[in-house]
Amino acid sequence: MKLWPPPMVSPDRAGRVIGYARVSTPDQKLDHQLDLLKRIQCNMIFFDHGVSGGKGNRQGLNKALDELRNGDLLVVYKLDRLGRSVLHLTDLINRFDEEGIHLCSLTEGIDTTTSGGKLIFHIFAAVAEFHRDLIRENTRNGLKAARVRGKKLGRPRKLTGRQVESAYIQMVHESLNVHQIASRFEVSSSTLVRGFQREGFVYTKAK
């Protein structure tokens, strides 16, 4: 696989070069990614071993994000090392743009230290807004359908329709599972799932 030569090796480059590597399962090796990051003389390298890219909360990634400062460059082997969730990935890239942090993917030719590479920030910002519009539209449609069906009699519900809507948006936007979201609202997972079903939101149990 061709690696695009990163320009960050220049000694007069402002800011630090920080590498991040990840593999999804414990039996996979980090060696190849780490060797490449060392070869381009990263100042610091963080990694996650055996952690899915679908998880937004990762120890190694969190440390890398805490370390990054304005003018720094984050280098990854591929973009999917940062995350497989489109919303999570776009949020990270938009955050980098706002904080003056550059991003380089060694195998995909993305390097925001170049004038052409800066276009990636605008593309991901547009994608993020598109996804949020879809979530808002689906949410409105779900609430409308729920109102048409009418309210069911019974004991008071632990979650209002607005709370269920907020929980659904958080779960999709932050790539969290139903257990994590339920704990935020201090209800059981089954209560939250029933709320999704009641309000017309699509929920598929993770395998």
C-alpha beads as a LAMMPS data file, in Angstrom:
LAMMPS data file: protein, C-alpha beads

207 atoms
206 bonds

1 atom types
1 bond types

-500.0 500.0 xlo xhi
-500.0 500.0 ylo yhi
-500.0 500.0 zlo zhi

Masses

1 110.0

Atoms # bond

1 1 1 0.000 0.000 0.000
2 1 1 1.355 3.378 -1.027
3 1 1 2.123 5.814 1.748
4 1 1 1.887 9.498 0.966
5 1 1 5.089 11.245 2.057
6 1 1 4.125 13.521 4.934
7 1 1 5.743 16.979 4.925
8 1 1 5.811 17.167 8.718
9 1 1 9.340 15.755 8.894
10 1 1 10.737 19.184 8.068
11 1 1 12.823 20.403 11.048
12 1 1 11.439 23.930 10.809
13 1 1 7.841 22.785 11.176
14 1 1 5.953 24.570 13.959
15 1 1 4.058 22.396 16.385
16 1 1 4.538 18.780 17.371
17 1 1 3.802 15.588 15.474
18 1 1 1.609 13.239 17.507
19 1 1 0.799 9.753 16.284
20 1 1 -2.219 7.578 17.044
21 1 1 -2.649 3.877 16.253
22 1 1 -5.464 1.396 16.884
23 1 1 -6.447 -2.205 16.218
24 1 1 -9.891 -3.613 16.919
25 1 1 -9.137 -7.040 18.384
26 1 1 -6.535 -8.314 20.889
27 1 1 -5.049 -10.766 18.367
28 1 1 -4.223 -7.992 15.874
29 1 1 -0.784 -6.388 15.940
30 1 1 0.046 -2.716 16.253
31 1 1 3.613 -3.173 15.029
32 1 1 3.097 -1.969 11.455
33 1 1 1.301 1.221 12.454
34 1 1 3.752 1.985 15.244
35 1 1 6.773 1.410 12.981
36 1 1 5.416 3.896 10.433
37 1 1 4.702 6.506 13.099
38 1 1 8.188 6.119 14.525
39 1 1 9.676 6.377 11.041
40 1 1 8.222 9.855 10.549
41 1 1 9.677 10.927 13.908
42 1 1 6.505 11.533 15.907
43 1 1 7.157 13.408 19.121
44 1 1 4.594 11.280 20.945
45 1 1 2.598 8.158 20.036
46 1 1 -0.649 6.978 21.608
47 1 1 -2.508 3.782 20.836
48 1 1 -5.494 1.577 21.648
49 1 1 -5.122 -2.201 21.406
50 1 1 -8.226 -4.355 20.967
51 1 1 -10.690 -1.458 20.972
52 1 1 -13.426 -1.003 18.376
53 1 1 -13.403 2.157 16.308
54 1 1 -17.109 2.486 17.018
55 1 1 -16.313 3.477 20.594
56 1 1 -15.858 7.197 20.931
57 1 1 -14.467 6.877 24.455
58 1 1 -11.022 5.235 24.114
59 1 1 -8.202 5.608 26.616
60 1 1 -5.403 6.066 24.078
61 1 1 -7.411 8.411 21.878
62 1 1 -8.521 10.452 24.881
63 1 1 -4.881 10.920 25.915
64 1 1 -3.919 11.989 22.394
65 1 1 -6.785 14.493 22.226
66 1 1 -5.856 15.927 25.621
67 1 1 -2.259 16.371 24.471
68 1 1 -2.991 18.099 21.145
69 1 1 -2.472 21.860 20.992
70 1 1 -2.814 24.573 18.362
71 1 1 -0.298 23.954 15.557
72 1 1 0.171 20.246 16.360
73 1 1 -0.303 17.542 13.743
74 1 1 -2.128 14.271 14.462
75 1 1 -0.943 11.417 12.242
76 1 1 -2.829 8.160 11.680
77 1 1 -2.234 5.205 9.380
78 1 1 -5.811 5.405 8.041
79 1 1 -8.829 7.525 8.920
80 1 1 -10.706 4.480 10.201
81 1 1 -8.098 4.212 12.964
82 1 1 -9.707 7.340 14.441
83 1 1 -13.212 5.904 14.187
84 1 1 -15.745 4.083 12.035
85 1 1 -18.684 6.257 13.071
86 1 1 -19.185 9.034 10.535
87 1 1 -20.547 11.428 13.142
88 1 1 -17.719 10.763 15.586
89 1 1 -15.095 11.159 12.863
90 1 1 -16.609 14.372 11.515
91 1 1 -16.887 15.826 15.009
92 1 1 -13.216 15.099 15.656
93 1 1 -12.114 16.664 12.387
94 1 1 -14.296 19.735 12.944
95 1 1 -12.818 20.058 16.429
96 1 1 -9.308 19.947 14.952
97 1 1 -10.227 22.722 12.528
98 1 1 -11.597 24.926 15.315
99 1 1 -8.549 24.352 17.544
100 1 1 -5.923 24.816 14.835
101 1 1 -4.849 21.159 14.853
102 1 1 -3.771 19.478 11.615
103 1 1 -4.507 15.926 10.528
104 1 1 -2.556 13.551 8.288
105 1 1 -3.610 10.090 7.079
106 1 1 -0.589 8.243 5.728
107 1 1 -2.455 5.954 3.311
108 1 1 -5.194 8.261 2.053
109 1 1 -3.271 11.348 1.051
110 1 1 -5.000 13.609 3.568
111 1 1 -2.742 16.299 4.978
112 1 1 -4.345 19.476 6.245
113 1 1 -0.983 21.220 6.562
114 1 1 -1.245 21.762 2.787
115 1 1 -3.601 24.204 1.056
116 1 1 -5.353 21.388 -0.818
117 1 1 -5.652 19.273 2.300
118 1 1 -7.577 21.999 4.122
119 1 1 -10.547 21.216 1.886
120 1 1 -11.106 18.063 3.944
121 1 1 -12.197 20.211 6.891
122 1 1 -14.993 21.786 4.833
123 1 1 -16.097 18.456 3.377
124 1 1 -16.395 16.790 6.763
125 1 1 -18.211 19.805 8.197
126 1 1 -20.808 19.510 5.421
127 1 1 -21.167 15.757 6.020
128 1 1 -21.663 16.300 9.751
129 1 1 -24.379 18.886 9.178
130 1 1 -26.112 16.577 6.685
131 1 1 -26.196 13.733 9.236
132 1 1 -27.534 15.996 11.958
133 1 1 -30.281 17.213 9.623
134 1 1 -31.258 13.583 9.002
135 1 1 -31.393 12.879 12.736
136 1 1 -33.540 15.958 13.350
137 1 1 -35.878 15.044 10.471
138 1 1 -36.254 11.445 11.671
139 1 1 -36.860 12.694 15.183
140 1 1 -39.632 15.057 14.076
141 1 1 -41.237 12.328 11.952
142 1 1 -41.091 9.890 14.854
143 1 1 -42.734 12.358 17.222
144 1 1 -45.409 13.186 14.682
145 1 1 -46.224 9.506 14.188
146 1 1 -46.388 9.012 17.955
147 1 1 -48.861 11.881 18.337
148 1 1 -51.073 10.427 15.597
149 1 1 -51.210 7.097 17.428
150 1 1 -52.240 8.892 20.612
151 1 1 -51.153 8.459 24.197
152 1 1 -51.579 5.181 26.041
153 1 1 -53.179 5.046 29.489
154 1 1 -51.179 3.665 32.394
155 1 1 -48.791 4.680 35.102
156 1 1 -46.737 7.860 34.574
157 1 1 -43.842 7.378 32.202
158 1 1 -40.306 7.755 33.477
159 1 1 -39.234 9.554 30.301
160 1 1 -41.103 12.284 28.486
161 1 1 -41.181 12.424 24.694
162 1 1 -38.631 15.244 24.750
163 1 1 -36.293 13.199 26.952
164 1 1 -36.585 10.200 24.635
165 1 1 -35.791 12.457 21.681
166 1 1 -32.746 13.847 23.481
167 1 1 -31.588 10.348 24.433
168 1 1 -31.886 9.116 20.847
169 1 1 -29.910 12.054 19.442
170 1 1 -27.168 11.583 22.038
171 1 1 -26.919 7.857 21.340
172 1 1 -26.554 8.351 17.568
173 1 1 -24.439 11.510 17.715
174 1 1 -21.974 10.293 20.354
175 1 1 -21.854 6.638 19.222
176 1 1 -22.883 5.419 22.676
177 1 1 -24.845 2.277 23.462
178 1 1 -28.288 2.150 25.047
179 1 1 -26.862 1.200 28.467
180 1 1 -24.646 4.301 28.595
181 1 1 -27.500 6.602 27.551
182 1 1 -29.940 4.987 29.998
183 1 1 -27.546 5.641 32.881
184 1 1 -27.460 9.337 31.961
185 1 1 -31.231 9.532 32.378
186 1 1 -31.202 7.266 35.454
187 1 1 -33.523 4.680 33.943
188 1 1 -33.103 1.051 32.934
189 1 1 -32.111 0.067 29.413
190 1 1 -35.482 -1.612 28.875
191 1 1 -37.276 1.607 29.834
192 1 1 -35.243 3.561 27.297
193 1 1 -35.833 0.978 24.550
194 1 1 -39.590 1.096 25.225
195 1 1 -39.370 4.861 24.974
196 1 1 -37.727 4.596 21.552
197 1 1 -40.426 2.209 20.389
198 1 1 -43.194 4.411 21.818
199 1 1 -41.893 7.523 20.073
200 1 1 -41.277 5.739 16.783
201 1 1 -37.481 5.739 16.766
202 1 1 -35.658 2.872 15.117
203 1 1 -33.462 0.961 17.552
204 1 1 -31.494 -2.157 16.624
205 1 1 -29.845 -4.092 19.443
206 1 1 -26.053 -4.285 18.938
207 1 1 -24.742 -7.773 18.279

Bonds

1 1 1 2
2 1 2 3
3 1 3 4
4 1 4 5
5 1 5 6
6 1 6 7
7 1 7 8
8 1 8 9
9 1 9 10
10 1 10 11
11 1 11 12
12 1 12 13
13 1 13 14
14 1 14 15
15 1 15 16
16 1 16 17
17 1 17 18
18 1 18 19
19 1 19 20
20 1 20 21
21 1 21 22
22 1 22 23
23 1 23 24
24 1 24 25
25 1 25 26
26 1 26 27
27 1 27 28
28 1 28 29
29 1 29 30
30 1 30 31
31 1 31 32
32 1 32 33
33 1 33 34
34 1 34 35
35 1 35 36
36 1 36 37
37 1 37 38
38 1 38 39
39 1 39 40
40 1 40 41
41 1 41 42
42 1 42 43
43 1 43 44
44 1 44 45
45 1 45 46
46 1 46 47
47 1 47 48
48 1 48 49
49 1 49 50
50 1 50 51
51 1 51 52
52 1 52 53
53 1 53 54
54 1 54 55
55 1 55 56
56 1 56 57
57 1 57 58
58 1 58 59
59 1 59 60
60 1 60 61
61 1 61 62
62 1 62 63
63 1 63 64
64 1 64 65
65 1 65 66
66 1 66 67
67 1 67 68
68 1 68 69
69 1 69 70
70 1 70 71
71 1 71 72
72 1 72 73
73 1 73 74
74 1 74 75
75 1 75 76
76 1 76 77
77 1 77 78
78 1 78 79
79 1 79 80
80 1 80 81
81 1 81 82
82 1 82 83
83 1 83 84
84 1 84 85
85 1 85 86
86 1 86 87
87 1 87 88
88 1 88 89
89 1 89 90
90 1 90 91
91 1 91 92
92 1 92 93
93 1 93 94
94 1 94 95
95 1 95 96
96 1 96 97
97 1 97 98
98 1 98 99
99 1 99 100
100 1 100 101
101 1 101 102
102 1 102 103
103 1 103 104
104 1 104 105
105 1 105 106
106 1 106 107
107 1 107 108
108 1 108 109
109 1 109 110
110 1 110 111
111 1 111 112
112 1 112 113
113 1 113 114
114 1 114 115
115 1 115 116
116 1 116 117
117 1 117 118
118 1 118 119
119 1 119 120
120 1 120 121
121 1 121 122
122 1 122 123
123 1 123 124
124 1 124 125
125 1 125 126
126 1 126 127
127 1 127 128
128 1 128 129
129 1 129 130
130 1 130 131
131 1 131 132
132 1 132 133
133 1 133 134
134 1 134 135
135 1 135 136
136 1 136 137
137 1 137 138
138 1 138 139
139 1 139 140
140 1 140 141
141 1 141 142
142 1 142 143
143 1 143 144
144 1 144 145
145 1 145 146
146 1 146 147
147 1 147 148
148 1 148 149
149 1 149 150
150 1 150 151
151 1 151 152
152 1 152 153
153 1 153 154
154 1 154 155
155 1 155 156
156 1 156 157
157 1 157 158
158 1 158 159
159 1 159 160
160 1 160 161
161 1 161 162
162 1 162 163
163 1 163 164
164 1 164 165
165 1 165 166
166 1 166 167
167 1 167 168
168 1 168 169
169 1 169 170
170 1 170 171
171 1 171 172
172 1 172 173
173 1 173 174
174 1 174 175
175 1 175 176
176 1 176 177
177 1 177 178
178 1 178 179
179 1 179 180
180 1 180 181
181 1 181 182
182 1 182 183
183 1 183 184
184 1 184 185
185 1 185 186
186 1 186 187
187 1 187 188
188 1 188 189
189 1 189 190
190 1 190 191
191 1 191 192
192 1 192 193
193 1 193 194
194 1 194 195
195 1 195 196
196 1 196 197
197 1 197 198
198 1 198 199
199 1 199 200
200 1 200 201
201 1 201 202
202 1 202 203
203 1 203 204
204 1 204 205
205 1 205 206
206 1 206 207
